[in-house]
Amino acid sequence: MSCGEEVIRKPEGLIAKDKMINILHDMALINAAKTTAPSVLEERKFSPMEFIYQKYNIDSVQLVSSNLYYASIPLEYEDIYEKLESRIEEQKNTLETDRTQRKDSVISTRE
């Protein structure tokens, strides 16, 4: 079998690849928030997975079966995660640039 062949039958209600990337992106951001500020999420009684299900109009079975399907096609799964990683890296760079610009702005107003 090659890396591009279908090992698992395409599930009914397969989440589109771009939507899957968006879902995984949001899940990564939520997990980062849970690590850095868990009390904020707890205070607001924020349910990460319920948020994902509602935002993307999916259910847990659809998410799991879609993820399993994409994982069964290594080239597709790798592409999803490369795009996800690229998107997160781009956002990280934007935040770092913004932080540097604000820092420089504060320093220049003090001078």
VENRABEL-V411353 format. One record per backbone hydrogen bond with DSSP energy under -0.5 kcal/mol. CO is the residue of the C=O (numbers start at 1). NH is the residue of the N-H. E is the energy in kcal/mol with one decimal. If there is no record, write none. Layout:
CO/NH/E ; CO/NH/E
//
This chain:
2/5/-1.3 ; 3/75/-1.1 ; 5/7/-0.6 ; 11/14/-1.2 ; 16/20/-2.6 ; 17/21/-2.2 ; 18/22/-1.9 ; 19/23/-2.5 ; 20/24/-2.8 ; 21/25/-2.2 ; 22/26/-2.5 ; 23/27/-2.5 ; 24/28/-2.1 ; 25/29/-2.3 ; 26/30/-2.6 ; 27/31/-2.4 ; 28/32/-2.0 ; 29/33/-2.3 ; 30/34/-2.6 ; 31/35/-1.4 ; 32/36/-2.3 ; 33/37/-3.0 ; 37/40/-0.7 ; 37/41/-1.2 ; 38/42/-2.3 ; 39/43/-2.9 ; 40/44/-1.5 ; 41/46/-2.7 ; 42/45/-1.5 ; 46/48/-0.8 ; 47/51/-2.4 ; 48/52/-2.2 ; 49/53/-2.9 ; 50/54/-2.5 ; 51/55/-3.0 ; 52/56/-2.3 ; 53/57/-0.6 ; 53/58/-1.9 ; 54/57/-0.5 ; 59/63/-2.2 ; 60/64/-2.7 ; 61/65/-2.8 ; 62/66/-2.1 ; 63/67/-2.4 ; 64/68/-2.6 ; 65/69/-2.1 ; 66/70/-2.6 ; 67/71/-2.5 ; 68/72/-1.3 ; 69/72/-0.5 ; 70/73/-1.5 ; 70/77/-0.7 ; 72/74/-0.6 ; 73/76/-0.8 ; 73/77/-2.5 ; 74/78/-2.7 ; 75/79/-1.9 ; 76/80/-2.4 ; 77/81/-2.4 ; 78/82/-2.4 ; 79/83/-2.4 ; 80/84/-2.3 ; 81/85/-2.6 ; 82/86/-2.4 ; 83/87/-2.2 ; 84/88/-2.4 ; 85/89/-2.5 ; 86/90/-2.4 ; 87/91/-2.1 ; 88/92/-2.5 ; 89/93/-2.5 ; 90/94/-2.1 ; 91/95/-2.5 ; 92/96/-2.4 ; 93/97/-2.4 ; 94/98/-2.5 ; 95/99/-2.6 ; 96/100/-2.3 ; 97/101/-2.5 ; 98/102/-2.4 ; 99/103/-2.4 ; 100/104/-2.7 ; 101/105/-2.1 ; 102/106/-2.4 ; 103/107/-2.2 ; 104/108/-2.4 ; 105/109/-1.7 ; 106/110/-1.1 ; 107/111/-0.9
//
